[in-house]
Amino acid sequence: YFDLTMKPGERRSLRVAIGNAGTDPAPAKIYAADVYTLVNGGFGLRTEGEPATGPTTWIDFAEETLSLEPERTIERKFAVRVPDGTAPGQ
């Protein structure tokens, strides 16, 4: 979960921790995906291969298929750049 306030044209480098709290290796596909609000609460998630829209297009995050070892955490770096001319509230 990230909560950022950025201005048009601004770029930030961030890191995300990805972990496996289980006792067995876990296959994973990591990628930036659109999320959206569902009726009556909760959120939906666009699946792999669906085109990114809106602010998700501002994220430079490399897709990766990997095996997460049990009780381990890895970090991945990514960048966010707000396009010039972006209206407030996006």
Rosetta constraint file for C-alpha pairs under 8 A:
AtomPair CA 6 CA 10 HARMONIC 6.30 0.50
AtomPair CA 6 CA 82 HARMONIC 7.09 0.50
AtomPair CA 7 CA 82 HARMONIC 6.74 0.50
AtomPair CA 8 CA 82 HARMONIC 5.08 0.50
AtomPair CA 8 CA 83 HARMONIC 5.48 0.50
AtomPair CA 8 CA 84 HARMONIC 4.65 0.50
AtomPair CA 8 CA 85 HARMONIC 5.96 0.50
AtomPair CA 8 CA 86 HARMONIC 5.51 0.50
AtomPair CA 8 CA 87 HARMONIC 7.94 0.50
AtomPair CA 9 CA 81 HARMONIC 6.63 0.50
AtomPair CA 9 CA 82 HARMONIC 5.32 0.50
AtomPair CA 9 CA 83 HARMONIC 5.22 0.50
AtomPair CA 9 CA 84 HARMONIC 4.62 0.50
AtomPair CA 9 CA 85 HARMONIC 7.83 0.50
AtomPair CA 10 CA 81 HARMONIC 5.72 0.50
AtomPair CA 10 CA 82 HARMONIC 5.65 0.50
AtomPair CA 10 CA 83 HARMONIC 7.69 0.50
AtomPair CA 11 CA 79 HARMONIC 6.93 0.50
AtomPair CA 11 CA 80 HARMONIC 5.56 0.50
AtomPair CA 11 CA 81 HARMONIC 4.18 0.50
AtomPair CA 11 CA 82 HARMONIC 6.53 0.50
AtomPair CA 12 CA 79 HARMONIC 5.61 0.50
AtomPair CA 12 CA 80 HARMONIC 5.38 0.50
AtomPair CA 12 CA 81 HARMONIC 6.54 0.50
AtomPair CA 13 CA 77 HARMONIC 7.00 0.50
AtomPair CA 13 CA 78 HARMONIC 5.84 0.50
AtomPair CA 13 CA 79 HARMONIC 4.42 0.50
AtomPair CA 13 CA 80 HARMONIC 6.54 0.50
AtomPair CA 14 CA 77 HARMONIC 5.69 0.50
AtomPair CA 14 CA 78 HARMONIC 5.45 0.50
AtomPair CA 14 CA 79 HARMONIC 5.95 0.50
AtomPair CA 14 CA 80 HARMONIC 7.73 0.50
AtomPair CA 15 CA 75 HARMONIC 6.41 0.50
AtomPair CA 15 CA 76 HARMONIC 5.53 0.50
AtomPair CA 15 CA 77 HARMONIC 4.35 0.50
AtomPair CA 15 CA 78 HARMONIC 6.16 0.50
AtomPair CA 16 CA 75 HARMONIC 5.51 0.50
AtomPair CA 16 CA 76 HARMONIC 5.48 0.50
AtomPair CA 16 CA 77 HARMONIC 6.51 0.50
AtomPair CA 16 CA 78 HARMONIC 7.95 0.50
AtomPair CA 17 CA 73 HARMONIC 6.33 0.50
AtomPair CA 17 CA 74 HARMONIC 5.69 0.50
AtomPair CA 17 CA 75 HARMONIC 4.54 0.50
AtomPair CA 17 CA 76 HARMONIC 6.71 0.50
AtomPair CA 18 CA 73 HARMONIC 5.46 0.50
AtomPair CA 18 CA 74 HARMONIC 5.34 0.50
AtomPair CA 18 CA 75 HARMONIC 6.17 0.50
AtomPair CA 18 CA 76 HARMONIC 7.84 0.50
AtomPair CA 19 CA 68 HARMONIC 6.84 0.50
AtomPair CA 19 CA 71 HARMONIC 7.19 0.50
AtomPair CA 19 CA 72 HARMONIC 5.69 0.50
AtomPair CA 19 CA 73 HARMONIC 4.06 0.50
AtomPair CA 19 CA 74 HARMONIC 6.28 0.50
AtomPair CA 20 CA 25 HARMONIC 7.70 0.50
AtomPair CA 20 CA 26 HARMONIC 7.00 0.50
AtomPair CA 20 CA 68 HARMONIC 5.95 0.50
AtomPair CA 20 CA 69 HARMONIC 6.52 0.50
AtomPair CA 20 CA 70 HARMONIC 5.40 0.50
AtomPair CA 20 CA 71 HARMONIC 5.36 0.50
AtomPair CA 20 CA 72 HARMONIC 5.76 0.50
AtomPair CA 20 CA 73 HARMONIC 6.53 0.50
AtomPair CA 21 CA 70 HARMONIC 6.22 0.50
AtomPair CA 21 CA 71 HARMONIC 4.75 0.50
AtomPair CA 21 CA 72 HARMONIC 7.12 0.50
AtomPair CA 22 CA 70 HARMONIC 5.43 0.50
AtomPair CA 22 CA 71 HARMONIC 6.08 0.50
AtomPair CA 23 CA 70 HARMONIC 4.97 0.50
AtomPair CA 23 CA 71 HARMONIC 6.69 0.50
AtomPair CA 24 CA 69 HARMONIC 6.98 0.50
AtomPair CA 24 CA 70 HARMONIC 5.23 0.50
AtomPair CA 25 CA 67 HARMONIC 6.25 0.50
AtomPair CA 25 CA 68 HARMONIC 5.52 0.50
AtomPair CA 25 CA 69 HARMONIC 4.56 0.50
AtomPair CA 25 CA 70 HARMONIC 5.21 0.50
AtomPair CA 26 CA 67 HARMONIC 5.44 0.50
AtomPair CA 26 CA 68 HARMONIC 5.02 0.50
AtomPair CA 26 CA 69 HARMONIC 6.57 0.50
AtomPair CA 26 CA 70 HARMONIC 7.40 0.50
AtomPair CA 27 CA 65 HARMONIC 7.49 0.50
AtomPair CA 27 CA 66 HARMONIC 5.88 0.50
AtomPair CA 27 CA 67 HARMONIC 4.35 0.50
AtomPair CA 27 CA 68 HARMONIC 6.15 0.50
AtomPair CA 28 CA 65 HARMONIC 5.75 0.50
AtomPair CA 28 CA 66 HARMONIC 5.42 0.50
AtomPair CA 28 CA 67 HARMONIC 5.95 0.50
AtomPair CA 28 CA 68 HARMONIC 6.87 0.50
AtomPair CA 29 CA 63 HARMONIC 7.23 0.50
AtomPair CA 29 CA 64 HARMONIC 5.69 0.50
AtomPair CA 29 CA 65 HARMONIC 4.43 0.50
AtomPair CA 29 CA 66 HARMONIC 6.48 0.50
AtomPair CA 30 CA 63 HARMONIC 5.60 0.50
AtomPair CA 30 CA 64 HARMONIC 5.36 0.50
AtomPair CA 30 CA 65 HARMONIC 6.51 0.50
AtomPair CA 31 CA 48 HARMONIC 7.51 0.50
AtomPair CA 31 CA 61 HARMONIC 6.62 0.50
AtomPair CA 31 CA 62 HARMONIC 6.63 0.50
AtomPair CA 31 CA 63 HARMONIC 4.60 0.50
AtomPair CA 31 CA 64 HARMONIC 6.82 0.50
AtomPair CA 32 CA 56 HARMONIC 6.86 0.50
AtomPair CA 32 CA 59 HARMONIC 7.13 0.50
AtomPair CA 32 CA 61 HARMONIC 6.23 0.50
AtomPair CA 32 CA 63 HARMONIC 7.54 0.50
AtomPair CA 33 CA 45 HARMONIC 6.72 0.50
AtomPair CA 33 CA 46 HARMONIC 5.84 0.50
AtomPair CA 33 CA 47 HARMONIC 7.12 0.50
AtomPair CA 33 CA 48 HARMONIC 7.45 0.50
AtomPair CA 33 CA 52 HARMONIC 6.49 0.50
AtomPair CA 33 CA 56 HARMONIC 6.61 0.50
AtomPair CA 34 CA 45 HARMONIC 5.98 0.50
AtomPair CA 34 CA 46 HARMONIC 5.42 0.50
AtomPair CA 34 CA 52 HARMONIC 6.12 0.50
AtomPair CA 34 CA 53 HARMONIC 6.81 0.50
AtomPair CA 34 CA 56 HARMONIC 5.90 0.50
AtomPair CA 35 CA 43 HARMONIC 6.46 0.50
AtomPair CA 35 CA 44 HARMONIC 5.44 0.50
AtomPair CA 35 CA 45 HARMONIC 4.51 0.50
AtomPair CA 35 CA 46 HARMONIC 6.30 0.50
AtomPair CA 36 CA 43 HARMONIC 5.39 0.50
AtomPair CA 36 CA 44 HARMONIC 5.14 0.50
AtomPair CA 36 CA 45 HARMONIC 6.59 0.50
AtomPair CA 37 CA 41 HARMONIC 6.57 0.50
AtomPair CA 37 CA 42 HARMONIC 6.11 0.50
AtomPair CA 37 CA 43 HARMONIC 4.50 0.50
AtomPair CA 37 CA 44 HARMONIC 6.16 0.50
AtomPair CA 38 CA 42 HARMONIC 5.54 0.50
AtomPair CA 38 CA 43 HARMONIC 5.14 0.50
AtomPair CA 38 CA 44 HARMONIC 6.10 0.50
AtomPair CA 46 CA 50 HARMONIC 6.39 0.50
AtomPair CA 52 CA 56 HARMONIC 5.76 0.50
AtomPair CA 52 CA 57 HARMONIC 5.72 0.50
AtomPair CA 53 CA 57 HARMONIC 5.75 0.50
AtomPair CA 54 CA 58 HARMONIC 7.77 0.50
AtomPair CA 55 CA 59 HARMONIC 7.42 0.50
AtomPair CA 55 CA 82 HARMONIC 7.95 0.50
AtomPair CA 55 CA 90 HARMONIC 7.18 0.50
AtomPair CA 58 CA 80 HARMONIC 5.54 0.50
AtomPair CA 58 CA 81 HARMONIC 5.30 0.50
AtomPair CA 58 CA 82 HARMONIC 6.01 0.50
AtomPair CA 58 CA 83 HARMONIC 7.32 0.50
AtomPair CA 59 CA 78 HARMONIC 7.29 0.50
AtomPair CA 59 CA 79 HARMONIC 5.89 0.50
AtomPair CA 59 CA 80 HARMONIC 4.62 0.50
AtomPair CA 59 CA 81 HARMONIC 6.71 0.50
AtomPair CA 60 CA 78 HARMONIC 5.75 0.50
AtomPair CA 60 CA 79 HARMONIC 5.15 0.50
AtomPair CA 60 CA 80 HARMONIC 6.25 0.50
AtomPair CA 61 CA 77 HARMONIC 7.60 0.50
AtomPair CA 61 CA 78 HARMONIC 5.03 0.50
AtomPair CA 61 CA 79 HARMONIC 6.85 0.50
AtomPair CA 62 CA 78 HARMONIC 7.64 0.50
AtomPair CA 68 CA 72 HARMONIC 7.08 0.50
AtomPair CA 68 CA 73 HARMONIC 7.78 0.50
AtomPair CA 82 CA 86 HARMONIC 6.96 0.50
AtomPair CA 86 CA 90 HARMONIC 7.22 0.50
